[in-house]
Every structure is written in structure tokens, then in C-alpha cells.
Amino acid sequence: MAASLGSELDTLVADLTGAVSEYKAAAANEDQLGGDLATRMKVITTAQKIVHATKKPEEQWYDQSVWMADLTATRIFKKWEAFAAIPAVGEGSISYEDLAKKLDADTSLVRRIAWVLVSTGTLKQIGTDKVENTTKSMVYVNNDSNGMMFQIMYDEALRPYVFMSEYFEKYGRREPSGQTDNPYSFGYQQPEKTAWEIMAAEPARVDAFMRSMDTMEQHLPITGYYDFSWVKEKLEAETERTALVDVGGSRGHAIKAICAETEYIKGAQCVLEDLPQVIEQVKTNGDEALKNVKLQVHDFFTEQPIKGALIYWIRRVLHDHNDTDCAKILTHLADAMAPDSRVLIVDQIMENPPPPLVAQTDFCMLTISGKERTREMFEELVGRAGLKVLEVHLAKGTPVGVVECIKI
Ligand SMILES: C[S@@+](CC[C@H](N)C(=O)[O-])C[C@H]1O[C@@H](n2cnc3c(N)ncnc32)[C@H](O)[C@@H]1O
């Protein structure tokens, strides 16, 4: 071992010991503000650095090939409901033979697929002929939202990834910019359609996608990192004024969270905007917490109908779109703003360079011509719409933030 590697490992091990202490302290305090998540991530990233430093360059393909097999084996077992056919954690094991009978498959085939998952720790083998679930494999049982997240990434992103190099051969080495003719539609061999049109043809895929969005929600806090209190005084002086318009607000979950957090922003002062089918669904759902909220059908590529609201809130929308389309969306908001209005863009704020989970999200958005953005990219983007960034408010322990903008 080279001396430099030895001292690098010593430093990393000391960092890891420190990170573990911080994590234990944060976990003991039950820090609700994400400190627990942040300190846990530090343990993981430091441990990964140790592995990275120890691994030789010529060994990288080992992991890459193992992950390819693991992804595929996991997807097959999930589709076959094999994880559900194995007793739940703590309830024992099943022989490969009995599992194969339940799955109507060859025992030898079931064992070979399971071995990949045993090798990566997803499943545990007992002796030579039995297998049991682990807490990791249990996420693939019963439509668990984390398992659905894996499924959606495998089903929706992997095929565009596999064909992406061919895409660039055909369309040129350019960032994709269209709703159609992007790596997603190319990968699905329907270049003339948008991702949503392709997915909509199979209701089960749409259902899986919606479930995965629920999981995303758990990782992307809505409240707790932006101070709405400046709105309070304004609303006391102008009782008729719209407090908040949620642009592309979907089920109204952000409005509910903000009203609950602030109390001084009332549902009746909020407007939920989305496409007709979404607003129709919200009406059908009849959510009691949204009963006073104005439901407004609106296409954000057209003129904003609610003028002079205090806040135009636009969350997890811009990363679906290229810069030209985002500038159009933001320009409609800028045109509707009063001098004291603010646009709050809520999205991931990428670091440069981004950590793996954010880099992969950006890469995934590339398949549909969307992108994640750094603070500088947001500054440039909002400038194109006649806005300027006042401040960026980051949610502790997550890559999410509010980009607070005013009119220039
Ligand atoms: C990724 S979701 C984000 C939903 C919500 N803002 C949130 O934070 O979870 C994007 C939303 O934009 C809506 N949307 C897509 N195109 C739209 C358009 N042209 N006009 C208005 N809403 C649109 C979708 O229906 C969906 O509800």
C-alpha cells in the first residue's frame, strides 16, 4: 500500500468516527429539522470515500457489473412478486424449491436470480437451499413507495439511458430541448410523443409513477425553511389580496402545508392552479382542508389570470422544462406581479459539482429535456424573465431550496 493511501485512510477513518458520533448525538436528540438526515448522510458519504480510496481503478467495473445484475434481478423478482412470496422479515425462510413452485418457475432459475440478490445483501441465504427476506428486500413488497421508486427508475429511466448514446448519434451532441424527440421518447421508440403520452398508454405505469412521486415528497420538504412572516402584515392591511398562487400545484399539498405552518395564510386567500384534469380530480377528492381554496384551471404557458398576488409559488415544475420554456413560464408570472410580489421557485438547488443523488436526478431530467439547476443557473434563468434573485433559502439536510425572486 502506498504511504499516501495509508495516511488518506487514517484521515478518513478519523472523519468517520467523528461523523458517527455526530449522527448518534443527532439521533438521540430526535432532531426534527433534518439534522438526523444530514449527519447520517455524512456517515454514508465518508464510508463511501473509504471504499473509493481503497478500490483500485481496474476494479471499478466489478461494482458496475454487479449493480447491473442487481437492478435486473430486483426488477424481475418484484414483477414476479417473489419478495412477497418469501416470508416477511422475522417469519423465517423458504426453500428455493418451494419459492420456485409458488412462482411457477424453474428452481435453478429462481436460485440464480436470488444469488445476485444474496450477494448484494438484499436477500439472505440460509444454509445452501433456503432464502429469507431482509429489511432491504421488504421495500419491494406490497407496493411500498420506496420500492415503487426503484420500479419507476428502472421502468422509465433505464431504457432511455440504454439508448441515450444512440440518441446523441442521431440528434447531435446537444442538450435535448423538446417535449418530443427527447431521449425518453427515443428510448421508447415513439419520438413523436411526449413522455406523458407514452406513459398514459399504460395505466399501471401512471399509477406506479404517482406512487413514486409520493416517495419523492418525503424527501422534499415543503415548509420549515422559508419565512412567510412578511406576508402577515400585508394581509392585515389588504384583506382582499391573494396571498399565494400555487402554479402547477397538483393536489394542493403545498397550500395545505403552508396554511398549516403559518396559520395567518388562510385557504381562502390561496389559489390552486393546474391543468383541467388535475383540478377536476381535486374537486372530486373534496379535500376538506382545501374547501376554501380557489381552484383555477390554468396552463402556465399562457397569461397568468391572478394579478398582484403576494406570492407566486412554483414547486417542482421548472426542473421538468428546458430554459426557453421556463423563461416563458416565469415571464407570465413576472407580468402578473405587483411591485411587492415575490416568485418563490421551489426545486433542488444543485451544488457544483452535485452529489450523486442530485446528479442522477439531473441526468434523469435530461431524458425529458428538463434539468436541475444551480443558484447561478437560476439567476440567469429568472433574469431572462425580468426577475432577480433576492435570496436562496436552503432546507437543512436536503438539496431543496426556495429561490426567492422579485421583479427588477
Ligand atoms: C412534478 S408536478 C409538481 C406538483 C406540485 N407543484 C408539487 O410540488 O408537488 C408538476 C405539476 O405541473 C402540472 N402541469 C404540467 N404542465 C402544466 C401546464 N402547462 N400548466 C399548468 N400545470 C401544469 C402537472 O399537472 C403537475 O401537477
The ligand as an SDF file (V2000), in Angstrom:
LIG
                    3D

 27 29  0  0  0  0  0  0  0  0999 V2000
  -43.9530   17.4930  -10.8760 C   0  0  0  0  0  0  0  0  0  0  0  0
  -45.5740   18.0610  -10.5990 S   0  0  0  0  0  0  0  0  0  0  0  0
  -45.3460   19.1860   -9.2540 C   0  0  0  0  0  0  0  0  0  0  0  0
  -46.6040   19.3320   -8.4640 C   0  0  0  0  0  0  0  0  0  0  0  0
  -46.5180   20.2360   -7.2470 C   0  0  0  0  0  0  0  0  0  0  0  0
  -46.1700   21.5940   -7.6010 N   0  0  0  0  0  0  0  0  0  0  0  0
  -45.5720   19.7160   -6.1910 C   0  0  0  0  0  0  0  0  0  0  0  0
  -44.8000   20.5000   -5.6600 O   0  0  0  0  0  0  0  0  0  0  0  0
  -45.6180   18.5220   -5.8920 O   0  0  0  0  0  0  0  0  0  0  0  0
  -45.8630   19.1670  -11.9670 C   0  0  0  0  0  0  0  0  0  0  0  0
  -47.2830   19.7200  -11.9840 C   0  0  0  0  0  0  0  0  0  0  0  0
  -47.3780   20.6360  -13.0810 O   0  0  0  0  0  0  0  0  0  0  0  0
  -48.6200   20.4320  -13.7070 C   0  0  0  0  0  0  0  0  0  0  0  0
  -48.5290   20.9220  -15.0840 N   0  0  0  0  0  0  0  0  0  0  0  0
  -47.8690   20.3360  -16.1190 C   0  0  0  0  0  0  0  0  0  0  0  0
  -47.9970   21.1060  -17.2110 N   0  0  0  0  0  0  0  0  0  0  0  0
  -48.7440   22.1760  -16.8690 C   0  0  0  0  0  0  0  0  0  0  0  0
  -49.1940   23.3280  -17.5550 C   0  0  0  0  0  0  0  0  0  0  0  0
  -48.9010   23.5180  -18.8450 N   0  0  0  0  0  0  0  0  0  0  0  0
  -49.9210   24.2420  -16.8730 N   0  0  0  0  0  0  0  0  0  0  0  0
  -50.2130   24.0470  -15.5670 C   0  0  0  0  0  0  0  0  0  0  0  0
  -49.8270   22.9810  -14.8460 N   0  0  0  0  0  0  0  0  0  0  0  0
  -49.0880   22.0540  -15.4900 C   0  0  0  0  0  0  0  0  0  0  0  0
  -48.8440   18.9390  -13.6030 C   0  0  0  0  0  0  0  0  0  0  0  0
  -50.2120   18.6180  -13.7790 O   0  0  0  0  0  0  0  0  0  0  0  0
  -48.3420   18.6710  -12.1960 C   0  0  0  0  0  0  0  0  0  0  0  0
  -49.3650   18.8290  -11.2420 O   0  0  0  0  0  0  0  0  0  0  0  0
  1  2  1  0
  2  3  1  0
  2 10  1  0
  3  4  1  0
  4  5  1  0
  5  6  1  0
  5  7  1  0
  7  8  2  0
  7  9  1  0
 10 11  1  0
 11 12  1  0
 11 26  1  0
 12 13  1  0
 13 14  1  0
 13 24  1  0
 14 15  1  0
 14 23  1  0
 15 16  2  0
 16 17  1  0
 17 18  1  0
 17 23  2  0
 18 19  1  0
 18 20  2  0
 20 21  1  0
 21 22  2  0
 22 23  1  0
 24 25  1  0
 24 26  1  0
 26 27  1  0
M  CHG  2   2   1   9  -1
M  END
$$$$
